Amino acid sequence: MPATLTDVAKRAGVSLATASRAFSDPGRLAAETRQKVLSAAEALGYATQTAANGVRTVAVVVPDISNAVFAALIKAIQERAWPGRHRMLLADTGGSEDREREHLASLAGSVDGVILCSPRLPAADITKAAGGMPLVVINGEADAARVLMDAGEGLRQAVEHLYALGHRKFAYVPGPASSWANGQRAATVKRLCEEWGVDLVTVGHQNATVDGGLAAAAAVVASGATAVIAYNDLVAVGLLAGARTLGYHCPEDVSVVGIDDLDIAAAAEPGLTSVRVAIERSGSLGLDLLLEQIAGRSRATEAVHLGSQLIVRGSTFAARGATALRSGKNGDPT
């Protein structure tokens, strides 16, 4: 059986993401690391898909093409596909399970493979609709190769950061109920708040948009939380605007943290503290794994988790009364 990228990564002693980067974005790796990967590839007889397997047509299915996260994913996939002149077909489901199912069923047999981003369908339905065609899922559950943008480490840093600033009551603003990422992020925030002894309020599910954040602002303000973690940066920016219309200001009255670290996070006023996830890496690695399946190589059997980190900007600041909290007053631990 031909060597896979996973085989190369194991032989070189690096992660699958690092092995992929050696071919797709070598300038981001240390010369020594890249050489390890290339040497392992040569020893195993691994050939990159862009050179070895001809032009392919792949479909990319997303729930919302207007969302900057999916725009960045699409761009990363296109950039990775360009050297091999692979063609890309794009489908937008509008977040609808029915449309997602119909797209998958109609694509079977008409494209070489599919990258399904943030699916809304249950795993069993994805498998049935895909009909055995090569498939990679980004941020979702499925019986398929998966690439996951894991926000866990960045969220741990965020909770620790907010706690150090004296915040003891948090709010979490969730995204769509059918989103895998939302389920993971909500569960992680809940677990971390329990570990740190922080009071957590979760408001109702929102669209993953600026309007979703605007809609949640009143509930967040009414909760009495002094710090908020939002499902994504768009929701966080909406919260900033919504809080202002209600007479609250960030970060003086409430600290806000987003997730994704989109360009809008740096441009927001104040700059948005955000958990940076590996959006571009997910796209390029997803295509690498799909091309391996199309070429008849063994499918990845374990999900690839790509890490995250907190990027601190002006939207987080010391909580009201934080000096008293740190000095051990009001019965709170130092």
N, C-alpha and C positions, 0 to 999 in steps of 0.2 A: 504494500500500500504506500502511495506517495507520502512524503513527509508533509506535515501541516505546520501552520504557524505556531500552534501550541507545542509541537515537538521542538521547534526551533527555540522557543522561549525557555523550555525546560533544559535543553542542552546548554544554552547560554547562561542559565541561572538568573533570568530576569522575568518580569511579569509579561503577560500576553500583550498588554497595552504598550509596554516598552519595546517589545519585539516589533509590533506593528509600526511604531513611530520610527524605527530604524530604516524602514522603507518609505514611509509616507511623509515624515517630517524630520529628517536626520539632523538638521541644524539645531534641534532642541535637545539633542543627546550629547553627552560627553563623548569625545572621539574614542576613548577606550571601550565604553559601553557599546557604541555602534559597531565597533570592530568585533566584539564578542559575538554579537548577533549575526553579523555577516559571515563570520568564520563558522558559526554553528550552521547557518543556512547552507553554506558551501559543503560542509562535511556531510550534511543530510541530503544533499541534492535538492534542496527546496528552491523552487522557482516562483517568483512573484506572479500573481495573476495578470498584472498589466502587460507582461511580456509573453506569457506562455499560453494563454487560453483564448485569444481572440476577443472580439468585441461582444459585449453582453448588453442586454436590456434589463434594467432592474426598475422595479416600482418602489416608490417611497410613499407610505400612507401615513398621514398626520391628522390629528383632530382639529387643528386650527392653524392654517397657513399664515394668518395675520399675527400670530403670537411670535415674538422675537426669538424665543427658545427654538421653535421649530424652523424658523427662517435660518438660524445659525446652524442647526443640524443639517438642513437641506444643503446649505452652502458647503459645509464640511464634506458631505457625501459627494457633491459635485466636484469639489477640488480633488478628492481622492480618486474619483472615477476618470478625470480628464486625461491623465497620462496614458491610460489604456483605451481612451476614446469610447468608454462605455456610455451607453445611452441611459437617461433617467426619465421615468414617467412618474408624475406626481398626482396624488389623489388626496383630497381634503374631505374628511368625514363630517365636519361640523360638530364633532363630539357625539355623534349618533351611533349607537350600537348597530342599528339596522343598516345604515349606510356603510359602516365598517365591514359588516358581514357581506353585504352585496359587492363591495369593492374587492374583497379578498376572493370571493367566488368567481367574479368576472375576470380577475387577473390570472387565475390558474390556467396554464396552457398558453397564455398570450405574452408572458414575460419569462425571463430566465429565473427570476427570484424576486422576493419582496422584503423590504425593510419596513416593519410595522412599528411606528413610534407612539408611545403612550396609549396602548390600546384600551378601549372601553369594554370590549367583549370579555366574558370569562374565558379562562384558558382552554376549556374543552371546546367552546364554540370557535375559537381561533383555529385550533387543530382541524376541526371538521371543515371549516370554510376554506382553509388553505389547501386542503386536499393533497397533502404530501409534497407540494412544491417547496424548493429551497426557501427558507424563511429565517430572518433574524428579527428579534423583538428588542426594542430599546425601551427601557423603563416599563416593564410589565411582566405579568406571569403568563407562561405558555410552555408547552412541550416543544421547545425550539431553542436554538442558540440565543443567548440573551446578553445584552450589555446594559448595566445598571449604573445610573448616576447616583451614587450613594452619598446622601447629604449628612450621614450620621456623624462623622468626625467634625465637620463644620458646625453642626448644630450643638455638639458638645462644647465646642469652643464658644459658641454664641451664648449658651446658658451660663457658662462659667464667667464670661465677660460681663453679662448683665448682672449676675449675682455680685461680682466684685464692685460694680457701680452702685450697689445698695438696693437693687430692685428685689422685691420679695413677692410681688403679685404680677403674674404674666397673663397675657391673653394670646391664644393661638387662633389665627383666622384661616380656616381650612379652604381648600380648593374644591373642585368637583368631587362629589361622592364616589363616582366611578373611576377616579384616577388612582392608579397604583402608587404613584409618587406621593399623593396626598395621604394615603393610608400609612405609608412608611414614615413620612415626616410627622404626622400627627402622633403616631405611636412612639416615635423617638422623643419628641418634645415632652410627651406625658411621662415617659420613663425617666428622662433626665430631671424634670421638675420634681418628681418624687424623690430621686436620689439627693437632690440639693435642698429638699424641704421647702420648695417654692409652691405657693398657691397658684393653680392654673385654671383659667376659664377658657373654654372653647366655644366660640360663637358659631352660628350656623354656616353651612356650606355655601360657598360663593363661586361665581364664575372666575376663571383664572385671568382676570382682566382688571384694568384700572377701575372700571365701573363696579366690579366686585368689591374692591377695596372701599370705594365710596359708599357702597351699600352697607358695609360692615362697620363703618366709622362710629355710628351712633351706639351700636351694641358694645363696641370696645370702650368708648368713653363711659358708658353707663356701668361697665363692669368694675371700674375703679382700678384697673390694672395700670401700672406705671411703665410697663414694657410690653411690647407686642412682637411676636414672630409671625410673619405672614407666609402663606403658602408659596408665593413667589414675589419677584420684584414688582411686577405690575400691580398686584394686589397691595403691596406695601406703598407704592407711590399713590395709589388711590386713597389709602388710609391717611397719608400725609395731608392730602388735599381735603379730605372729608373732615379730619380733625380740625383743620384751620377754620372751616366754615362753622364749626360748632364752638369756636373760641378757644380751642386748645392748640398748643404749639409744640412742635418737635425741635429739639429734644427737651425743652424746659419742662413740659408737662408730661410728655410720654416719649419713651425711646422706641424706635422701630427698627426691626431687622427683616430683610427680605432674603430670598433664596434664588440663586442663579447667577448673580453678579453680571447682569446685562449692562450694556453701555449706558442705559438710562439711570442706573444706580449711581454712577459717577457724576452724571449731569444733573441729578435731582438737587433740590434745595430744601434742606441741607443734603449733602451727599449721603447716600443710603448705605448703611452698614449691611453687608450681604454675605451669604454663604456661597462661595464660588464652587460650582460643580463643573465637571468635565464635558461640556456640551460638544465642542468640536472633536475631542478625542472619541466620544461615543459615536459620532457619525462616521469618522474614518475607519475606526475599528469595526463598526457594524458592517461596513462594505467589505472589508477584508474577510470577515468571517462568512459573509454571504458568497463571495466569489470562490472561497474554498469549497463550500457546499456545491456550487454550480459545477466546479471542476471535478466533482466526484470524490473529493477528499472527505475524511471523516468529520462529522459535525461536532462542534464543541459540546461537551456534555455538562459543563458547569457554567453558571452565570459568571460573567466578568464584572467585578465591582470596581468602579473608578472612584477615586477619593474626592475629598472636598476640603475647603479651608475657609475660615472667616476672614473677610476683608473689612476692616474697621474704618468707618467714615464718621461724618458729623451727626448722624441721626441717633446715635446712642450717647448718653451722658449720665452723670450721677443722678440718682433718684432724689426726689424731694425728701429732705430729712436724712440723706445718706450719711451725713456726718454723725448723726445720733446713732444710726444703725451700726456704723463701724466702731463706735465707742462703747457699744454694748448697752445703750439706753433702750427704754421701752421694752425691756425683756428680750430683745433680739440678740442672738449670739454675735460675738465679734468676729 
